[in-house]
Amino acid sequence: MPKFLTTEGISYHLMQIIRNAEERLILISPFLQINELIKKEIDIKKEEGIDIIIVYGKGKKKTEQTEVKYCYWEPIHAKCFLNEKEAIITSMNLYDFSQSNNYEMGILVSKEEDSNLYTDIYKEARNLVKKGIKIELPDIKENKLKKNVKKLLAYCIHCKKEIKLNKNRPYCKDCYISWNKDKNNKEKCCHLCRKTLKSSLNKPVCLTCYKENKEMFKTT
């Protein structure tokens, strides 16, 4: 059954929803002023390739060139935060002042315990996303990238599993967790072509892939 949350509980479970997202993250809030702790958690999820959508309706339209999809819809008044497992419906905006100064209430819904209720929340969240004006991100210049890069397909440099392209973290989730954090640690393949290679976090691609995609890997 749904769990009642106070202000502190909302802040705690919001952080858990962001941290535990494995497929998608939808944050709906009329007002946005995201604190630094939440920004850092969102940045981690961006690196993992999680689908992140933020719907808001007050203030200027955001045009940052990030992996986050911003959707602007002025009539929005709902506040809802969810991943593929849990959802929070609350009175609290994703606004630093609200988390620090206001008295808020909300409920936490688990998909495992309340599947029908979670599904209703998710469907409505998707409807609000569709109503919003999506701030599209500029496409990567195709003439500077190979086909597999354009499709964002790549491989974990440790286990060779197919994953999304991520030059800053070329590992699948499981291998990243077990990775010993040595940026020069020798791995097994090229992040782009899967060619057997003593790659590393600092040098995740083979020489051929690097030469063909210098714009993508110029800081590697």
C-alpha positions as CSV (number, residue, x, y, z in Angstrom):
1,M,0.0,0.0,0.0
2,P,1.1,3.6,-0.5
3,K,3.5,5.0,2.2
4,F,2.8,8.5,3.6
5,L,5.8,10.9,3.5
6,T,6.7,14.1,5.3
7,T,9.1,16.7,3.9
8,E,12.2,14.7,5.1
9,G,10.7,11.5,3.7
10,I,10.0,13.1,0.3
11,S,13.6,14.4,0.1
12,Y,15.0,11.0,1.1
13,H,12.9,8.9,-1.3
14,L,13.4,11.3,-4.1
15,M,17.1,10.7,-3.9
16,Q,16.5,7.0,-3.8
17,I,14.3,7.1,-6.8
18,I,17.1,8.9,-8.7
19,R,19.8,6.6,-7.5
20,N,17.9,3.4,-8.1
21,A,16.7,4.3,-11.6
22,E,18.0,1.7,-14.1
23,E,15.8,2.4,-17.2
24,R,14.0,5.7,-16.9
25,L,13.6,8.8,-14.6
26,I,10.7,11.2,-14.9
27,L,10.7,14.4,-12.7
28,I,7.6,16.6,-12.9
29,S,7.7,19.9,-11.1
30,P,6.2,23.4,-12.0
31,F,9.2,25.1,-10.5
32,L,12.8,24.0,-10.9
33,Q,15.8,24.9,-8.7
34,I,17.7,21.7,-8.3
35,N,20.2,21.5,-5.5
36,E,23.7,20.4,-6.0
37,L,23.3,16.9,-4.4
38,I,20.5,16.0,-6.7
39,K,22.3,17.5,-9.7
40,K,25.3,15.2,-9.0
41,E,23.0,12.1,-8.8
42,I,21.3,13.1,-12.1
43,D,24.8,13.5,-13.7
44,I,25.6,10.0,-12.6
45,K,22.4,8.7,-14.2
46,K,23.2,10.6,-17.4
47,E,26.6,8.8,-17.6
48,E,24.8,5.5,-17.2
49,G,22.6,6.3,-20.2
50,I,19.4,6.4,-18.2
51,D,16.4,8.0,-20.0
52,I,15.8,11.2,-18.0
53,I,12.9,13.6,-18.6
54,I,12.1,16.7,-16.6
55,V,8.7,18.4,-17.1
56,Y,8.3,21.9,-15.7
57,G,6.1,25.0,-16.4
58,K,7.5,28.1,-14.7
59,G,10.4,30.3,-15.6
60,K,12.5,30.4,-18.8
61,K,12.6,27.4,-21.2
62,K,15.8,25.5,-20.7
63,T,18.1,24.9,-23.7
64,E,21.1,23.2,-22.1
65,Q,22.8,20.8,-24.3
66,T,22.7,17.8,-22.0
67,E,21.4,14.2,-22.1
68,V,18.4,15.3,-20.1
69,K,15.1,15.9,-22.0
70,Y,13.4,19.0,-20.8
71,C,9.6,19.4,-21.5
72,Y,8.0,22.8,-21.0
73,W,4.2,23.0,-20.4
74,E,3.0,26.2,-18.7
75,P,-0.3,24.7,-17.1
76,I,1.7,22.0,-15.3
77,H,0.9,22.1,-11.5
78,A,1.5,18.4,-10.6
79,K,4.6,17.3,-8.7
80,C,5.6,13.7,-9.4
81,F,8.9,11.8,-9.4
82,L,9.3,8.3,-10.6
83,N,11.6,5.6,-12.0
84,E,10.6,2.2,-13.3
85,K,10.0,0.8,-9.8
86,E,8.6,3.6,-7.6
87,A,6.7,6.9,-7.8
88,I,6.2,9.8,-5.5
89,I,3.2,12.1,-5.7
90,T,3.7,15.2,-3.5
91,S,3.1,18.8,-2.8
92,M,6.8,19.6,-3.1
93,N,8.4,21.2,-6.1
94,L,11.8,20.2,-7.3
95,Y,13.0,23.4,-5.7
96,D,15.8,23.8,-3.2
97,F,13.8,26.3,-1.1
98,S,10.8,23.9,-0.8
99,Q,13.0,21.1,0.4
100,S,14.7,23.3,3.0
101,N,11.9,25.5,4.3
102,N,8.4,24.2,3.5
103,Y,6.3,21.7,5.2
104,E,5.3,19.2,2.5
105,M,3.4,15.9,2.2
106,G,3.4,13.1,-0.3
107,I,2.9,9.4,-0.9
108,L,5.3,6.7,-2.1
109,V,3.9,4.1,-4.5
110,S,5.8,0.8,-5.2
111,K,5.1,-0.9,-8.6
112,E,5.8,-4.3,-6.9
113,E,3.2,-3.7,-4.1
114,D,0.6,-1.5,-6.0
115,S,1.0,-2.4,-9.7
116,N,-2.3,-0.9,-10.9
117,L,-1.8,2.4,-9.0
118,Y,1.8,2.7,-10.2
119,T,0.7,2.1,-13.8
120,D,-1.9,4.8,-13.6
121,I,0.7,7.3,-12.2
122,Y,3.1,6.3,-15.0
123,K,0.6,6.7,-17.7
124,E,-0.4,10.1,-16.6
125,A,3.2,11.2,-16.2
126,R,3.8,10.1,-19.8
127,N,0.7,12.1,-20.9
128,L,2.2,15.2,-19.3
129,V,5.4,14.6,-21.0
130,K,3.6,14.4,-24.4
131,K,1.8,17.7,-23.6
132,G,5.0,19.5,-23.0
133,I,7.1,21.2,-25.5
134,K,10.2,19.1,-25.8
135,I,13.5,21.0,-25.9
136,E,15.3,19.0,-28.6
137,L,19.0,18.4,-28.4
138,P,21.2,19.1,-31.4
139,D,22.2,16.0,-33.3
140,I,25.8,14.8,-33.4
141,K,27.4,15.7,-36.7
142,E,27.0,12.6,-38.8
143,N,29.9,13.3,-41.0
144,K,32.3,12.9,-38.1
145,L,31.0,9.7,-36.6
146,K,30.8,6.1,-37.7
147,K,27.5,4.3,-38.1
148,N,27.6,2.5,-34.7
149,V,28.4,5.8,-32.9
150,K,25.4,7.5,-34.5
151,K,23.2,4.7,-33.2
152,L,24.8,5.1,-29.8
153,L,25.8,1.4,-29.8
154,A,29.0,0.3,-28.2
155,Y,30.4,-2.4,-26.0
156,C,31.6,-2.8,-22.4
157,I,35.3,-2.9,-22.5
158,H,35.5,-5.6,-19.8
159,C,32.8,-8.2,-20.7
160,K,32.1,-7.1,-24.3
161,K,28.3,-6.8,-23.6
162,E,26.4,-4.5,-26.0
163,I,25.7,-1.2,-24.2
164,K,25.0,2.5,-25.0
165,L,28.0,4.6,-26.1
166,N,29.5,6.4,-23.1
167,K,33.1,7.5,-23.6
168,N,33.3,8.6,-20.0
169,R,32.2,5.2,-18.6
170,P,32.6,2.5,-21.2
171,Y,31.3,-0.3,-18.9
172,C,28.0,-2.1,-18.4
173,K,26.5,-1.5,-15.0
174,D,27.7,-4.8,-13.4
175,C,31.3,-4.3,-14.6
176,Y,31.3,-0.7,-13.5
177,I,30.3,-1.7,-10.0
178,S,33.2,-4.3,-9.8
179,W,35.7,-2.0,-11.6
180,N,38.7,-1.2,-9.4
181,K,38.7,2.5,-10.4
182,D,42.1,2.3,-11.9
183,K,41.8,4.4,-15.1
184,N,44.7,2.6,-16.7
185,N,43.4,-0.9,-15.8
186,K,43.8,-3.2,-18.8
187,E,40.5,-4.4,-20.3
188,K,39.5,-6.7,-23.1
189,C,38.1,-4.8,-26.2
190,C,37.4,-1.6,-28.1
191,H,34.4,0.3,-26.9
192,L,33.2,0.9,-30.4
193,C,34.1,-2.1,-32.6
194,R,34.5,-4.8,-30.0
195,K,38.0,-5.7,-31.4
196,T,40.1,-7.5,-28.9
197,L,42.3,-4.9,-27.3
198,K,44.0,-4.0,-24.0
199,S,41.8,-1.0,-23.6
200,S,41.2,1.2,-20.5
201,L,39.1,4.0,-19.2
202,N,41.7,6.5,-20.4
203,K,41.9,4.7,-23.8
204,P,38.6,2.9,-24.5
205,V,38.9,2.6,-28.3
206,C,41.3,1.1,-30.8
207,L,43.5,3.4,-32.9
208,T,41.3,2.9,-36.0
209,C,38.1,3.9,-34.2
210,Y,39.9,6.8,-32.6
211,K,41.1,8.2,-35.9
212,E,37.6,7.8,-37.4
213,N,35.9,9.5,-34.5
214,K,38.4,12.1,-33.2
215,E,35.6,14.6,-32.5
216,M,34.0,12.2,-30.1
217,F,37.2,11.0,-28.4
218,K,39.5,14.0,-28.7
219,T,39.8,14.3,-24.9
220,T,40.5,10.6,-24.5
